[in-house]
Amino acid sequence: MRMTVAQALVRFLAAQQIERDGERSPFFGGCWGIFGHGNVAGLGQALQQHRDLLPYHLARNEQGMVHAAVGYARQRNRLGTFACTSSVGPGATNMVTGAALATINRLPVLLLPGDTFATRAPHPVLQGLEVPSDGTVSVNDAFRPVTRYFDRVLRPEQLISAALEAMRVLTDPAATGAVCLALPEDVQAEAFDVPEAFLEPRVWTVYRQPPAPEALARAAELIRAARRPLIVAGGGVIYSGATAALAELVNATGIPVAETMAGRGALLSSHPLSLGAVGATGTSAANRLARDADLVIGIGTRWSDFTTASKSAFQDPGVGFVNINVAALDASKHAGLALQADARVTLEALREVLERVEPDWEARAAAEAAGFASEVERVVAPGDGELPSQASVIGAINDAAGELGVVVCAAGSAPGDLHKLWRARDPDGKGYHVEYGYSTMGYEIPGGIGIKLASPEYRVIVLIGDGSYLMLPGELVTAVAEGIDMTIVLADNHGYASIGALSRSVGGQGFGTRYVRGAAPAVDGDQTSALELDLAANAESLGAHVIRARSVEELREALGHDVRGPVVIHVETDRYAGVPDYESWWDVPVAEVSTDERVRAAREAYERARAAQRAYLTPAEAAARGASPLR
């Protein structure tokens, strides 16, 4: 069949399906795009011609459309995504941030940027990059380090192999991330004879990989020998659909569970052995048990510095690790025993061969979990301050979300507070959606759009600070245009409160973190040049229904609205009312020399805290025999 490269690609994408556990569905929910000279006559024409096969959605910023695709992919447990197309030039490089976010978070998204002419006849073209030493380079080469697969389709016939390779990576749980197929604008519009088989429905089956029998046996032996085992549940538990299997294992063994950012909600907070968040933004319950655990079972986690509290969280002299992960890179970390396998299959297998942990360890975990549940009630309660605290805002959102509500957040201080304070109520682990692999300001609103498109039955509540809101407010227009029912709680603290607090913790005074007129004042609290912005009016001008809440009580009332479409609830919050650290640490180096006494004191505290940092190098088997770790 003769058609253009772009037409063939659209037909191909519409025909791709994914299957797991016998359930089959289309892999692509559609295509997001903004058209320019590099894609309007190619992919633009093809999407218009085949709009009945692959729905098209117009974004307002190319970064935002990638975020929407990623939100959709995460909500679908990586069993679906969107394609995203842009012109060559700034439209393409706007997507680079989204590509990095997707790859770091191990989430699939297909990027289809236009590219400069393959013939080079009109070279140099508008928005084309010229590199004196390399005539093959375009701005799209910036995608290479932030994607899991990159190809440039220079001839029509190359589309077939490139598209199939793209699907191989997108549907592989271990290899997935951003995939980029750069499409020269002349090649997009060029016709060729497309094989019929390329356009036929194609099913990509995700098989659940079992653990190697020997590895499973060794893991079981190590866990049985441990006196104080701890599970750290990552996003892989949720993506695998293993939340029920995790709960069954915990019920059978009494092993307590702590959770990463991506794994928050892997175990219901009401479970007596649910310790909540672990690491730099962890709970006192999780961090205390992490400190004393002699064996840590990581399930679907990539062991980021926040999870390990910059490798200070696990302090038992002989601590070892067992890692269950589909990705070899993550399974091998911390000299752990690697079970490269599907989380659900492995948890089900372990449940059959493990015994119950020592009663004292289980009882201690339950007591710590219950104690922190009471702490959450204390912290989220409305205070006596003039402005609501961020914690009290989180408490109100948590109550409004219920079981079928999902909170969306990404950057600033809110993710850390959410990680500590959120009470997970969704048994599938979908109530907590915080992008913290890349912590991308501006993810929240487009991410919420993608979540709602993936799961219309969920109530989507976006928590976004004013700094993050100002990064991508235009995607609010997209939500209005798409008719997305979502609630956006805009917490206005007049600047970058998170970095302000971090600045103060390292001896600074919040320099450069507050919205002011002119040069930044030396001290955060200086009000003489404060910049007053009406972000509620801004949101209203973009088409959203806006509610102004001046207290926690008004916020709770506003969260009960029945307005359709995007609703923005503006609430001013206290930028200085933080949540305790709960015995955690994050490695942020402090200036070694300074004329400021506060900085010198912070450096001394930093050196004391860094003394607890260690390299986890003891193999799990050696740790079980009591071998001394290497520091």
N, C-alpha and C positions, 0 to 999 in steps of 0.2 A: 504494500500500500504506500503510495507516495504522499508524503507530508513533510512539513518543516520539522527541524530539530525540536523547536519549542512545542509544536503540536504533538509530536511523538512523546516528548517528556511528560506533558500534562496527561496524555492518555495513559502512559505507563504508571505515573504516580496514582492516578485514580483506580488502577487495577490492583494495587498492592494490598494484601491482607496479612494479618498476623494472627497466630493461633498459639494458645497455651492452655493446657489441661482440657483440650477439646473445644474450647470457646474461641470462635473466630470473629474478627471484626476488621473493618477497613483500617489501615495503618495511618493514613493521612486524613486529618479532619478538614483539610482544605489548604489554601495558600494565602498567606499574608503578603502584601506587597505595596510598594510605592513605585510608580513608573517614572522613568526618565528616558533620555535618548538611548541608553544602553540596553533597555529591555521592553520598551513600550511596543515596538513593532514586532518583537519576537514573542516573549512570554506573555506580554500584554494581549496581543492578538489571539494567542492560543488559549489563554484563560477566558477571554470573552467568548470565543468560539465553543469552548467546552465547559462553560460555567455550570451546565447541568451535571457534569461528571465530577468536577473539583471546585467546590465553592471558593469564591474569592472574597477576601476581607481587606479593606483599606485601613492602613495604620497612619499615624501622624509622625512617627519617628521610626527609623529602621531598627534602632536598638530596641524600641518598645515592642515591635512585632516579634522579634526573637524571644523577648521575655514572655510574651503571650504564648508562644509555641512551647516554651520550656515549662510554663505553668501547667499547660495542658498535658504535656508528657509526664510530668511528675504525678499529676492527679490520676493519670491512666496507668500508673505503675510501669512506665516506660514502654507500654504496649500501644503507643500511638503518638503522633506529633503533627506538626504543620510544616509545610515548606514555606520559605520566606524569600522573596525576590526583590532585588533593588537594581538600580542602574550602577554602572561603574562610577568610581569617584567617591565623593563624600557619602553617598547613599550606601555604598559597599562598606567603607571603613566605619560607618556608624554601627554596622552589625558586628564588628570585631569584639566589642565588649560583651555582647550577647553570646558570641561563640565561645569566649573564654568561660563565661558563666556556665554554659551548657556542658562543656568538656570537663571542667573542674568538678561539677556536680554529677557527672556520669549520666547525663540526660540527653536523649536524642533530639536533634533538630537538623533540618536540611536547609542549607543556605544556597541560593541560586543567584549570585550577583552577576550582572552583566560584566563584560570585559572588553578591552580594546580590540580592534579589528584583527582577526587572524591573518588577513591579507596584508595588513599594514599599509594599505593603499593611501588612506588619508592621514597617515601618521605625521605628527602627533595630533591626537584627537582632543576634543574638549574634555577636560578633567583627566587626561592621560598623564601618567608619571613617566618621566624620562630618566633612565639611569645610564650614565655615560659608559659604564663598564659592562652592561648586560642588557641587550635588546629584548630579552624575553620577559622582563619583569614588568608587572603592573601593580597597582595598589592592592590587588587581590592576593598577592603573595604575603601580605600581612596576616592572612588567615592560616598560613602553614603551621605556626607554632601553637595555635589555639584550637585546632581541629584534630579529630581522630582520623580523618581521611580528606585528602585534597586532590582535586584533579582539575585540569583545564581542558575542555573539549575543543580541540582545534580543528577537527574534521567531523562531519556528521556521523560517520561510521563509528567514531569513538564513543558516541552517546551510549551505545548498548552496553559495552563493558563498564563504562563509568557509572551508569545508573545501577547496574547489578552490584558493583562493588560498594556503592553508597548504601544500598539496602542491606548488604551483608553486615556492614558496620553498625548501621542504625538499629538493627534488630538483635545484635549480639549483646547480651547483658554485661559481659566483661569488657567489651571494646567500645561500647557506645559513647556518644558525645556529639559534638557538632561535626557535620559533614559539609564540605564546600565543593560544589561543582561550578567552577567559573565558566561562564558561557559568553564567548565573544559575540558582540551584537550582530555581526554579519553571519556567523555560523547559526545563530538562533533562527534566522529567517531563511536559511538555505534548506532546500528540499532534498530528500533522498528516499530510496525505496526501503521502507521499514518492514522487517519481517513480521508476519502476523503473530508469531509466538511471543514477540516482545510486548505486544499489546494485550495479550490474554491475561486473565486473572492469575495472580501468582501468590501462593501462600508461603509465608515465612514462619516456620514453627519454632517456638522457643521451648527446647527440651530441658527438663529439670535435670541438671547434672548431679549424680550421686557422688558422695565422697569415695575416695579409694578405700577399700575394706581395711587395708593395713593402717592407713591414716586414721580412720574412724576408731579402730581398736586402740591405737596409741592414745588418741584424744580421750577416749573413755577411761583408759587406765590412769591418765594424768588427772582427770577431773575427780575420779574416785579417790585418788591419793591426796588430793588437796583438802586442807582443813578449812580454808576460807575462800572458796571460789566466788567470783563475781562475773556476771554477764554484762557486757557493754553492747547494747543494741544500737545498730546504725540504720541508715536508710535502707540498706539491703533487706532488712527484715520486712519492711513495709512493701518495697517493690516486689519482693518474692511472694507477697500475700501470706506471710508466715506469722502474723500476729496471734492467731489462734494456736498455732503449733508452739509458739514461745510460751504462751500462758499455760498450756498443757505441760510443757517441760518444767516450768517453774512450780506448778502445782504438785508435780510428781517428785521433784528433787529438793525444793526449798531454796534453790539458788536465787539470790536477789538480783535485780536488774537495774542498771543505770543506763541512761540514754544520751546519745549524741544529739546535735542539732537536727540532723536529717532523720534520726530515729526517734525523736520525741513523739510519744504516743504509741510506740510499739507495744507497750503494756499499759493497760488502763491505770490511771492514777489511783483509782479506788482499790486496786489489788494491794494486799498487805505487804508484798515484797517489791513494790514499785518505788524505787528510790528517787526517780526523776532524773533531772539533768546532772551530768558529770563534767568535771573539768573546770576550766577558767570561768565558765558561767554556770557552774553546778550548784546543787543543793548541799546543805550541810550533811544530809543523810548519805548521798552518793559519795561525796568527797571523803567522808570519814571512813566508809567501808572500802573505798578505792585505796586509801592510804595503807590499809592493813591487809588487803587481799593478797593471798599467796599464789593464786592462779587467776588470770583474767581471760575470759572467753569473749573475744571480739566477734560479733556477728554482723557482717555487712557494713563495716566501718573502714574508712581510709585512715583513721588515726591522725586527725589534724591536730595542730598545736592546741587548739581550744579543748579538744577532747582529753588530751593528756596533761592539760595545764602546763604546756611547754615542757613536757616530760618531767613533771614534778609530782604528778598525782599519785602514782603507784610507788610506795616507799618500802614495802616489805623487802628485806635484804635478798631474798631468793625468788622474787616474783618472776613468773613465767607467763607466756601468752599462748593461747590456742586461737587461731584465726580462721573463721569460716567466711569465705568470700568467693564469689565467682571470678574475681580478678586476681591473677597471680601476684601482681604488684602489691596489692593490699593484703593478701593472705600471708605473705612472707615477712611483713613488717615486725619489728621488735624481736627478731630472732624467734618468732613464734612457730609452733607446729602448724603447718599450712594445710587446711582442708579446703581445697579449691573445689567448691561445690555449691549447689543451690541451698539457700538458707532453710527453706521449709523441709526439703527432703532430709537434710542433715539433722535438724532439730527432731524430726520424727524418729530418725534412727537412733539418736542419742537417748531419747526418752526411754527406749526399750532396754538400754543396757546400763543406765546410771542408777545410783542409789541416793538415798536422802542425805543431805549435808548434816554436819554436827548441829544438834539442837541449839547450842549457845549462839552460833553464827546466825542461824535463821531467826532466833528470837531477837538478837541485837538488830538485825536488819529491819524487822517489823517495828521495833520500838523507835528506831531512827526515822523510818518512813512516817509513822504516826505523829512523831514530834514535829517533823517538817510540815505536815499537813496543817497542823495548828499554827505554825509559823506563817504559812501562806495566808491564812485567814486574818492574822494580825496585820501583815504587811499591806494587803490589798484593801483593808478597811479605810474608808474616807478619814483623812486626818483633820487637824485643826488649822492647817495652813490656808492662806488666802487663795491659793491656786490648787487644783487637784494634782496629786502626784501621778506619775506615770503608772505606778503600781496599782493605784485605785482605778485608773482607766482600764488597765488590763483585767482587773477583777470584774468590772462591769461588762466588758466584751466577752469574757469567759462565760459569764452567766447567760448573756444574750445568745451566745453561740449554741448552747445546749449540746445535744449529741450529733445533730446533723448540720453543724455550723463549722466553718473552717476559718481560722485566722491567718492572714497573709502579712508577712513582714520581711524585711531584708537588711536594713542598715541602721546604724546609729546605736543608741543605748537600748532601744526597745527589744531587739532580738535577745540580748542577754537577760533582760528582765522577764521576757516571755519564757525563755528556756527554764528559768528557775521557778516561775510562779504559775505557769499554765497547768490546769487540771485537765488531763486528757480523758475524754468521754466517748470518743468514737472507736468502736472495736476494730475497725479496719486501719486505724492510725492516720486517718485523713483530716483530723480536726486541727492539725498544727502544720502550717506550711510556711516555714521560714527559710529563705535562701541565704545560707551563711557560708557556703563553700567559697563564694566570691564576694559576698556581702555588698551587693550592687545597689547603690542608691538609684532610685527610680524604677526598680523592679516591681514594686508593690502593686500599682494599679494595673499595668498590663499583665502581670502574673495573675492577678485576680480575674481578669477577663478570660485568660486561658483556662483557669480552674472552673469558672462558671460554664464555659463552653463544653468542658469535659464532663462535668457533673451538675447538670441543671437542678438536681434535687437538693443540693447543698446550699445553705446560706453562706455567702462569701462576705467576710468582714475584713477589710483591709485596715491595718494600723500603720500609719505613715507619719513621720515627722515632717516639719516644715522644710528642713534641708533636703530631704529625699523627694518631697513633693515638687520642689522647684526644679529638680533635675528633669522630670518628664511629665509636666502637668498636661501636655497636649494629648496624652493617651486617655485623659478624662473625656475628651471630645470623641475619641473612638468608642468609649463605653456608652456615651450618649447615642452615637450613631448606630451602634449595634443593639441598643436596647438592653444592655446588660443589667440585670437586677443585682446590685451589690451595694454594700454599705462601706463607706470610706470614713474612718475616724482620723481626722487630721489633727494631730497633737502639735500645737504651736508653742514652741519654747524660744522663738526668736534667735535661732542660730543653730550651731552644731553642738548640741548639749553633750553628746557622747565624747567627742574629742576634747571638749572643754573639761569634762571630768577627768579624762586621761591626762590632759595637760597638768591639771592640778595635782594628780597623783604622782607625777614625775618631777614635781617641784616648780612647775610653771604656774601661771595664773590665768589660764584659759585664753592666752593671747591668740588673736586671729580666729576666734570661734563664735563670735557674736555679731549679729547684723548691725552695722553702724554706718554712719555717714563719714566719708573720708578715710583717713588712715586708721588702722586698727589700734584701739587703746591698749596700753600695756596690761591692764587688768580687766578681766571678764566682767566684773560687776559695775564698771564705769557706765553710768546711764546718760552721760552728758550728750552723747552723739547717737543714741539709739535710733535705729531705723524702724519706723512703724509701717508695717505692711498689712493689708487687709486680704488675707488669703481666702477667707470665706467669700468675699466679693469676687475674687478672681475665679474661684470654682463656680460661682453662680453665673459669671459671664461666659463660661465655657459650656453651659447648658445643664449643669447638674442641679438637682434640688438640694438646697443647703439649709441646714439647721444649726443654729448657734447654741452651744451648751456652755453654761458658765459654772457648772458644778457637776459633781459626780451624779447627783440625783437627776439633774437635767439631762445628763448623758444617758443614764439608764432609761429615762423616759423617751429620749430621742431614738434609742436603739430599738424601741418597740414600734417604730413607724411601719406603715403599710403602703408606702409610696413605691411605685414601680420605677424601674430604671436606676441609674446610679444616684445615690444619696450621699452627700458629704456632710458629716457632723464635725463642725469646727469646735475644738475645745482648747483653751490655753492651759498649759501645764507648767508646773514648777521645775525648772531645769536643774535645780540643786537637790531635789528630793530623790535620792538614789536608793537602790536596794543593796543590802549587805553583800559582801564578797563570799561569805560562807566558806572560809578556809581555803580559798583558791588563789591561784597566781597566774599571771600571763607575762611572758618575757617581752618587755618593752625596755630596751636599754636606756639608761639615764646618763646624761653627760658626765664624763669622768672628772672633769674639772669645771668649776664655775665660780663666779664671784657672788652668786646668790646662795645664801644659807639654806634656803628651802631646797634648792637643787642638790646641794652637798648632802643634806639629810636624806633626800630621796635616793641618792646614790648609795649611801650606807645601807638603807633598807633593801635596795636592789641587790647588793652584794650578799646580804644575809639570806634573802629569798633564793637567790641563784644557787646557793650551796646545796639546796635540795634537788637541783636539776641533775639528771643522770641519763646515761645511755642504756637502753634496754638491750643487752647483748647476750644474756644468758639463755641458751636454748631451753625450751620448756621442759624437756626431759631432764636436763641437768638441774634445773630449778627444783624439780620434784625430788631429786636426790639430795637437795640441800647444798648445792654448789654455790660458792660465793660469786656474786655478779661482778662484772667488770664495770668500773665507774669512769 
